[in-house]
Amino acid sequence: MRLLTIWLGANDAAQLPTRQHVPLERYRANLRTLVRTVTAPNSPRYCPETRVLLLTPPPVSETMWARRQAAKDPPRVLDRRFAVTRAYADAVREVAAEEGVHVVDVWSAIWKKAGEKEEGLAEYLSDGLHLTANGYKVR
């Protein structure tokens, strides 16, 4: 394997009582474990030729996601928060630096393209959480 990409966090950052929630410290530990699976010489899956690339979760639009949640039957509460998702993106950047692997900062790239305004995220997020075609094109 030449490249291992790891893109986790958008669902992990969901708020309790959502089943998808992964506490931030456990999320960090999970990322480290995944990276070390191929980078640690004592791992049975060690592969020194494999390059690891971590991707941050994208930002979330609370307004858009709240609308989507409210439209469900039965309506659901807002379970994603902008600041929380940013903390998970920060964790990805930190783990990448600690482990000496590359990172694609999806969160910052999309936030910058959105003019650092929540309403600007509508071009890049279809429902406040999932990327649009334009979201996938952001560099």
Disulfide bonds with the S-S distance in Angstrom:
none
